[in-house]
């Protein structure tokens, strides 16, 4: 097919910059050589062995669903001027990618550098005013949070209070990490993003799904153009994007308009929040025989009978860092170690509520998949946001934060009254907007996630969710839950030094001496 005419960049919005910086020398032919090798009696088939007309084989493989051959060629993209909403809704909402983006936690946002959708007239003016207002809120909130952030920092590092000129920037980072909660989802980011050719074909096919189809088609269209500049033979495989109207979500909304009203959405939000029981993350399901089956898997790996190895001892061989030193490796090798893979057999489902900012980090754990929402289906028009712990420290700051949120939602309501589609109005939602979903994981991948997120340097909400999860798993599977620890505790048990792997970024707390039930933090 011919690539459709590219979408125009809306007036006043910086154009997305898309560039392939690294790629295979002959990416399309890797489909053909790998496929031919499967049936070659003479060994490896190389590019020079391909005969004219061999390209037709790629289409046959594509139609038949034999897609592993399309995954050999990878493309590293440089992406600039793409929104945080686009990343959360589309680019990071699947498992098959690698991505490194600028962090709002550590890099201060200094200008109104945001996506502007194709709005006109008063709606456009309101949107632009909203962007400027939220950037102003961000700067104000950094200032308001400096006193409580300083107090919390000095409580953790009392010796550093006399060296404010050296550590003042660290305190400001703590304040801006929380202040980013008022930034709009429209805020731009830039990143390296690496995908296979197969993923890129899927991107194009699915780029018009919820929640940001306009920007998704705009950016992915340019990614596909860059692909065709590298190797035009991929044109043979491109299918038209599936229209939004043909997605199952759209069809459901069209068939049940009674369930698309704000009252229905409010009922769902109340029902969901009540089910959490006051937690950030609540354990709602698990394999009842998770411990027994993990123990049996260990015996199967080692080829020993139950009489020779009890459940307690078998589980300890897999999950105890003092016995299984693979758990203390800096390089995560657990999926390659035969005995450690026994941890795959226990699994857990959690119901969670995080801010968009925190969930944007949570979703990067691609081996703990979740059913994330159509965000517009959760939008009732009323403020619905997460309040960080540092904001709650000062009643005056919390009151001002709530006022900022009301101002943001009022502007979104105004945009809707002016006829702006939800897709565009919701770019003004703040990073604080609540995201509700269920997430599942086997123990092996939950353990790795907790090694990263029980660390006191992890983002506050995802850290709190991980504490909730570790304690609840302990309640149902105490022998398995001993593996759910932060990196310093794992390394101490495994005899790996130094216990804290963060070097100069040490959090200042000897977490390795604490039980998970004793974890407390403000910053």
N, C-alpha and C positions, 0 to 999 in steps of 0.2 A: 504494500500500500504506500501511497505518498503521504508524507507527514503533513497534517493539516496546517494551514496558516497559523502562525504563532499568535497567542493572545497578546494584545497590547498591554504595556505596563500602565497602570492607572496614573493619571496626572498627579504630580506631587509626591509620588512614591519612587524611591530609588529602585532601579531595575535590578532584579536578581542577577548576580554574576555567577556563571557556571562554567567550570573549566575542568577537563580531564587532565590531571597532572602526571599520572602514571598508568600504563596499561600494557597488556601483552603485545608482542611485536605483530602477531597475526592472529587476533583473537577469534575471528569467525572460523578460521581453518582448524582451531583446536577442537571444535565440535566434530569435524569430519575425521581428523586423525584419531581422536580418542574412540569414536564409534567404530572406525575401521579396524582399530587394534583389537577390539573385542572378538573379532572373527578372523584375525590374521594368523595363518600358519607359519609366517616368517618373522614373527616378533613385532616390535614397535613400528607403527606406520607414522611416517614423518610428512611434513608439508610437501616435499619434493616427490613423494610417492603418489600424491593425489592426481587423479586424471581429470581432464576437462569435463565439466558437467557434474562433478562430485557435489557441488553446492546444493543440488536438489535433495540430497539425502537429509540435509538439515531440516527442511520443511516436513519430510516424512517422519523424522524423529519427533519433531515438535507436535505434530498432529496425533502421534501415537502415545504421547505422554512420557517418552523416554528422555527425561530432562536432565539427568545427571551430566550428560555430555556438555550441557550449556553452562555448567558451573565452574569449569576449569578457568575460563577467562575472567579476570577481575579488573575493575576500573576504580581508580582513586579520584574522587571529585573534590574540587575546591568549590565550596558554596558560600556565597556572601549575600547579604540583604535578603535573608529568609526569616520568617517569623517564628517565634517560639510555639505558636499555635500549630503551624505547619509541621514542625518537628514532632510535637506531642501527638497530633492527630494522625500523622501519616508516616513520616520518615523513620521514627523510632517505634512505631506501633507493631512491629513484626520482629522475628528473631534473626533474620539473615543479613546482617550488616555489621560494619565496624565504624565507629564515629567518634570524633574528638572535637568538641566545640568550646568556645569561649565560655567561661563560668561567670554567671552573674553573682555568685557568692564572693568571688575574689576580684573581679574586674568592675570598677565603678562605671555606671552608665552616665555619660557626660552630656549627651545631646538627645534631642527628639529624633531618634533614628528608628523609625517604625514603618511597618507596612500600612499603606493607605489604599483601601479598596476602591472600586469604581463607583463612588457616590457623587452626587451632584447637588448643587443648590444649598439649601439650609442644612440638609443632612451631612453634606461634606464639611460645612463650616463647624457644625456641632462635633463631628468626629475629630477634626483637627484641634479644636479647642480642648477636647477630652484628652488627647495625647499630651498636650502641653500641661494641662492641669495635673495629670498623673506624674509627669516628670517633676513637677513642682512638689507634689506630695512626697515623692521619693527623696528629694533633697531635704525637705523639712523633716521627714521621719528619721533620716540619718542623724540629724542634729538632736532630735528629741530622744533618740536611743543611746546617744553617747554617754550620758550619766549612768543609766543602769548597766550598760555594757562595761563601762569602766569599773564600776563597783564589783560586778561579777568577775571580771578579769583579775582585779587586784585580790579578790578573795581566793582565787585559784593560784595566782602567782604573786604572793605578797612581796617577794624580793624584787620584783620588777617595777613596783610602784615608784621607786626612786630613779628609774631609768625611762621616764615617760618619753623622752625624745627618741629612744631606741625602739620602744614597743608601742608607741601611740598609733602607728599605722595598723598594727595587729588589732587593736581595739576598734578602730574605724571599720575594719573588715567585718568584725562581728556585727557592728551596727548596720552596715550596708547589706549584709547577708539577710537580715530581717527586713530592712527597708524595701528590698526588692519585691516584697509581697504586694506592694501597691502598683508596681509597674504593669502596663497592659500586656496581654498576650501577643499584641502586635509588635512588640519590641523585636528588633532584628538581632540575629546572631550570625556568626560565621564559623565554618567548620570544615574539617576533612571528613569525607564520607565515602567508604569503600564498599562496593557491592559487586556481585557476580553479574554476568550478562543476563542470567535467568531472572534475578531479582529486578533488574532494570526493565525487562520485558513485562514483568508483573506490575511494576510501578505504573507504566504507561496504561496498561489495561485497567487498572483500578484507581486512576488518579481523580475520578469524579465522584468518589464516595464522600460521605460526611466526614469531617465537619468543615473542611476548608477547600471545596472543590475548585474554586476559582484559582487560588494561589497554587494548589497542588498541580493543576494542569499547566499553569504558567511556568512553574519551576521544572516539573518533570518533562514538559515539552522541550525545554532547553537542555535538559540532561540527555534526552533522546537525540536531539540535534547534534550534541557533542559526540555521542556514540557513533552516529552515522558519518560524521567527519573522520573519525578514526577508522571505521570499517563500514562502508555502505552496504555490504552484503546482509547486514542485520535487517535491512528493510524488508527482506523476504519473510521475516517472522513477525513483524509488527501487526498487531490487531488493533482495531479502533477501541478507544476507551469505552467501557461499559457506562451508559448514561446513568446519572443519578436516579432517574425515574425507574430504572430497572433493578436497582439494588433491593434486597429483601427488606431493609429498614424503611425505605421510601414506600414500598408497596404496603407494608403494615400500616404506616401512618395514614396512607390514603384510604385504606380499608376500614380504619377505626378512628375517625376524626374525634370521636367522643373521648379518646384516650390521649389526645394531643392538647387538650385544654390545660390551662395553668392549674386548675383545681385538681386534676388527675395527677399532675406532676408533684404538686404539694403533698398529696396523700402518699405518693411513693417516697418522697424525701422523709416525711415523718415516720413512715413504717421502717425505712432503712435505718435511720438514726436510732430509733428505739431498739432495734435488733442488736446494735453494737454494745449495749449495756455499759456505756460510758468509756469504752475503749477506743483507741485509734484503730486497732486491728483485733478482730475477734475470731478465734478458732471455731469453725462451724461444722467441720467434718474431718475425719481422719480414718485411716485403715485400722480397724479394731485390733487386728493381729499383727500390727506393724513390728513390734519387738520380736515376737516369735518367728515371723517370717524372715526378718533380718538375721536372726541367730541361725536359722536353718540355712540361709544363703551362705553364711560364713562357713558352716560345716560342709556345704557342697563344694565351695571353692577349695577347701583344704582336704576334702575326702576323708572326713573323720565321722564316726557315729555319735549319736547323742550321748551315749554312755561315756565317751571320751572327752566331751566338751559341752558343758552346760550352757544354757541360754545366757546366763550372766557373763560367763567367760567369753563366749562367742561374740556377744555384743561389744564387750570391752575391747576385743581385738580390732574391731572395725572403727569404733567411735572415740576411743580414749587416745589422746595425743601422746601420752606417755608410752603406750604400747604400739600405736600406729604412727610412726614418725613421719609418714607421708603427709599427715595433716599439718605438720609444722613447716612445710616447704614454702618458700616465697613464691615459687612457681606452682600454680595449682595443678597438681598431677593426679588428682583423685579420680578422674574419669579414665585414667590409664592403668591404675593399680587394681588388680583383680579382686583383692580382698575388700578394698575400700568401696568398690562398686556394689557391694552388698547393701549399702545405704540407699540404693535406688528403691528398695522394696517397701519402704514406709512413706506415706504421702499425707499431705495436709491441705485443707482449704480454709482460707481466711477471708472474712468480710472486712473491708477497709474503707476509711475515709481520710483522704489526704488533700492538701492543697495542690493546685496544678503545678506549683513549683516543686513540691516534694515528689509528686507522682512522676514528674518528668525525670527524676533520678531513679525512682523505683522501677520504672518501665525499662531502664537500661539493663536490669537483671533479666536477660532474655530467657533464662532457663527456669524462671518462676512466672509463667504466663498468667495473664489476667484478662477478664472480659470488660474492657474499658468502654465507657458509655459514648453514645451520641451526645455530645455535651449540650447541644441545643435542646435535647429532650429533657434535660434536668433544669433548664432555665425557666423559672417561674416569673421573673421580673422583679423578685424581691432579693435583697442582699443575702448571700449564701457564701460565707467565707470562713476561713480558719484564722484563729488568733494565735500567733506565736507566743511562747512562754515569756520571752523577754518583753514583749508589749504588755502582757498582763502584770508585769512587775510594778508598773506605775499607773494608778487609776487615771491620771490626767492623760497619759500617753494612750491608754486603751480607749478612752473616750474620744480622743482626737482621731485615732485609727478607725473607730466605728463611724465617725462623721465622714472621714474620707471615703469609706466604703459606700455609705449611703449616697454621697455625691456621685460616685462612679456609676452605681446602679440607676440613679435618677437620670443620668445622661444616656445610659443604654435604653431606658424606657422612652426617653425623648426621641432617640433615633428610631425606635420601632414605630412610634406614633407618626413619624415623618415618612414611614414607608421603607426604611432600610431593612433589607433581608436579615434574618438572624445571623446568617453566615458572616455578614460584614459587621453588624452591631456588636457581636460577641467578641470581636478582636479587642474591644475596650475592657473586657473582663480582666480583673487583676490576677496576678499570679496566685493570690490568696484564695481564689474561687475554689470551692470544695468539689472534689472528684470522688465518686463512690463506685466501688467495683468489688468483685471477688477475684481472688488470686490463689493459685494452687502450685504446689511444689512437692517433689520427692525430697527425702531427707538430705540426700547428697548435695543437691543444689541449694536447698534452704540453708544448709550448713555454710556453704561458701558465701552466700549472701550475708549471713549473720557475721561471718568473719570480717566482712567489709563494713557492715552497717551498725554493729554493736560498738564499734570504735567511737570514742567520745569526739572524734573529729568529724563524724558523719553529720549530715544535715539533721536538725533537731527532730522533725516529724518522722522521718524514716527510721531514725534511731529509736524513737519511742515506740513505733510500730513493731520494730524488731524485739524490743524488750517485752512488749505484750505477747508476741508470738513465742519467744523462748520460754516464758513462764507458763503459758498455756500448754505447750507441748510437754513441758515437764510434768504437768498435772495428769496427762493421759499416758505418756511414755517416758517415765523418769530415767530409764536406762539409756534411751536414745538421746534425750535432751541434753545430756552431759557434753555432747558435741557442739552445742549451740553457744559459742563463746566468741569474744572479740579476738583480734589477732594477738594481742599481748598475752592473754591467758592461754591460748593455744600454744604459742611459742614457748612460754614458761614450762608448760607440761611436757612439751616435746623436747625440751633442752636446747632450743634454738636461741642463740643470742645475737644481738640484744633482744630483750623481750619485746620492747616497742620497736616496730620497724620504721617509724616515721622520722627518726633522727631529730633534727632541729624543730620539727613540727609536733613533738611530744605534747600531749594534751595537758600535762601537769598533774595528772591524777594516777596513782598506782592501781589502775583498774584490775590488774592481775591478782590483787589481794582481796577483791570483792566478789561476793556472790551476785548473780544477776539480779536477785531480788533487792539488793542494796544499791543498785545503780540510781544515781540522781545527777542531774545537770541542768544548767540554765543557759549556758552558751556552749 
